[in-house]
Amino acid sequence: MTFSFVKRLLSRLQPKDRRIWFLLLGASLTGGLSRSIFLATINAAISARADGSMLVLYAVAAASLIAFMIWSDYFSAVRGRLLSEGLAIRMRAHVAAEIGQANLRFVERETVSGLHYHLMNTVSIVTESYLTLLTFSSAAVALIFNILYVGWLSPISLAVGLVVTILGIAVDVRFERTNLEQRKQLDSLRRQSHGAHHALLQGYKELRISGDKMADYRQRVAALHQDLLDATVKVARVSASGLA
C-alpha cells in the first residue's frame, strides 16, 4: 500500500468524509498504541512483582487500556463501515452517470455484465481499502512500539526484532509481486463467472426450453468455477509461501 495509493483514496473523499476518516485514523493509531502500552503494563506488573496498592494501580491501568481498545475498535468498525458504504454509493452513482454518457461502442467493448461487475465488485474493493488501511495503521503502530519497548529492555533483542521485521516485510513484498499475475487471472475469472450468471438470467427462457443448451451452460459454468477455485487456491498458496 503505497503513499500514492493512499493519496488517491483520500482524493475520493468529500471534506466531511475526510475529517471523519482522519478521526478514524487517529482512533486506529491510538488503539494500536494502547495495545503496545497494555503489553508493557502487564510485563511491568509481572517484572515488579507488584502487590497491594501497586497491583491495584496496574490492574486499573490495564482495565482502562482494555476499555479504550474496545471503544476504539467499535468506533472504527461502525464509523468506518458508514464511511465506506457512503463512498460506495457515491462512486456507483458517479460510474453509472459516466456509463450513461458513454457511447455504445464502449458499452459493447466492456459488456453489460463487465460494467455491472465493476459497479458492484470493483467499487466495493476500492471502498474496502479504507478499512484495510485503518487496520494496517493500528497493527503497524502496535508493532513499532512493541519493537521499541523490546529494544528498551534489551538492545540485542531490538536488533534481532528489526532484522526479523525487515526480512518479513521484504519476503511479503516479494511474495505479493510474485502473486500479481495470479491475482489478475483470478479477477478475470471472477468477471467471467459474473458474466456467465448474467447470461443465465438474460437467456433463462431459451435455456429452460432447451435441455441441451442448459446442459452445455452448466458444463461450461462448472469448468469455469473449477478454474476459479484453482486460481483462488494458487493465489492463497503464493501469498503464504511465495511458490508460483
N, C-alpha and C positions, 0 to 999 in steps of 0.2 A: 504494500500500500504506500505509494509514493506521495511526496508533497504536492506534486501537480495534480494527482488524482483527488486528493483531499480538497485542493483548491477548486477543482471543477465541481465537486459535490457541493461545496459551500455556495458556489455561484448560482445554484439552482434554488437556494432558499430565499424566501421573502424576508424583509427586515425583521418582522416579528418572529418568524421561524428561526432566524439566525440568532436572535437574542436567546430564545429558548434553547437552541442547540448548544450554545456556549455555556448556558446554565447546566445543561445535561452533561456537557463535557467536564465542567467543574465538579459536579457531583460524582462522576465516574473517577476522576483523578483523586479526589479526596477519599472516595471509597477504597481505591487501591492503596492509598497511603494508610488508611485506617487498618487495613488487613496487615500491612507490614508492622505497624505500631502494636497491633494486637499480639502478633507473634513475639515481638520484642518484650512486651509486657509479661506474657506468660513465661518466657525464658528468664526474665529478670526475677520474677517471683520465685521460680524454682531454684535459680542460682543463689539468691539471697536467703533461701530457706525462711521466707517471711512467716511470721506468726503474729497473733494478736491484732493490734490496730493496723500494722503494715499489711497483713494479709487481707484485711477488710478493704484497705485502700486499693490494693492490686485488684481485688475482686470487683470493686466499684468501677475502676478504670476499664477493666476487661468487659464488664457488662455494658458500660456506656459505649465502648467501641463496637460491640456486637449490635447494639440498638441502632447506632449510626449506620453501620454497614447494611442492616436490613432496610432502613429507611432509604438509603442511597440506591440500593438495588431496586426497591419498589418504585421509587420516583423515576429512576432512569428507564425502567421497563414500561411503566404506564405512559409517561410523557413522551418517551421515545417512540412508542408504538403510535400514539396520536400524531406525532410529528411525521413519522414515516408514512402513515396512511393518508394524511392530508396532502403530503407531497405527491404520493402516488396518484391521487385523484386529480390534482392539477396537471401532472405530467401526462396522464392519459387524455385529459381534455385537450391539452396542447397538441399532442401527437395526433389525436382524432381530427383536430382543426386543420393540421398540416396535411393529413391524408385527404381531407375534404377538398383542399385546394390543389392537390396534385393532379397531374394528367393521367389519363387511362393507361398509358404505356408503363408508368411507374407502378401502378397497382397490378398490372398484368405481370410485370417482371418480378415483383416481390411476392405475388399471390395473396389472395384474401386470407388464407389460413396463416401465412407467414406474418402478415401485418397484425393479425389478431394475436399471434404468439408474442410478438414484440409488445403489443399493447398490454397484455396480461403478465407475461413472464419476465421479459426484459426489464420493464419498468419496475416490477417487484424486486428484481435483483439489484437494481440501482438504489432503490429506496432502502432496501435492507442493509446496504453498505453503511448507512449512518449508524445503525445499531451495532454492526460489526466493529466499526471504528470506536464506538464508546466502550465496548467490551475489551478491545485491544488496548485502549488507553489505560483502563483500570488495571489490566493484567501487567502492562509494561511498567507502570508506576510501582506496583507491588514488587515486581521482580527487581527493579533498580534499587529500591530502598532495602529490600532483603539482602541484596548483594553488598550494599554499603554497610549494613548492620553486621553482616558476617565479617566484612573487612575490618570493622572497628574491633570486633572480638579477636580476629586473627588475620593479620596481613597475608599470611600464606594461603589461608582459605579464600581470601579475596582474589588472589592471583589465580588460584585454581578455578574459582567460580567464574571469573572473567573469561578464562580460556575456554571453559565448557560452554558458556553462553555464546561467545563469538563463534565457536565451532558449530554450535547448534543452529545459529542464525544462518551461517554460511551453507550448511547442509540443507536447511529448509529452503533457502533461496534456490539452490541448485536443483533440488527436487521439483520445486514448483515450475522452474524454467523447463525442466525435462517434461513436465506434465502439460505444458501449454498446448501442444498439438492434440493430445488426448482429450483435453477439455473442449477444444474447438470441435473435435469429432463428436463428442458427447452432446454438445449443444446442437450440432447439425442433426443428429439422430432424434433429439427431442423435438426439434421443429418438424421433422418428417413424421414422427408419431402424432404430433398435434394435427398435422395436415391430413393424416390418414383418418383420424377420428372425425375431423371436419368433413372429409369426403363421405364418410358413412352417413352423417346427418344430412348432407346435401342430396345424396342419391339413395336415401333409405328405401323409397318406394321401389326403385328399379332393382336394388339388391334383394329386397324382400320377395319380389316376384320371381327373380331368377335364382334358383338354388345354386347353380354353377358359379355365378358371379359372386354370390355371398361366400361360397366355399373358397373361391380364389382370393377374395378380400381377406378372409380370416387367415388364410395361409400366409399371405404377404404381411399382414399385421403381426402374426406370430413370429415370423422370421425377423421383422423389424424390432420387435420387443426383445428377442433374443440378442440381437446386435446391441440394443440399448443396454441390456443387462451386462453383456460382456464388456462394453465400453465403461460402464459405471464401475465394475469391479477393477478394471485396468487403471482407471483414474485413482481409485482408492489405494491400490497397491503401490502405484508410483508415489502418491502422497506419503505413504507410510514408509517406503523403503528406497524410493528413487530408482526402482528397477523398471525399465520400459518393457 
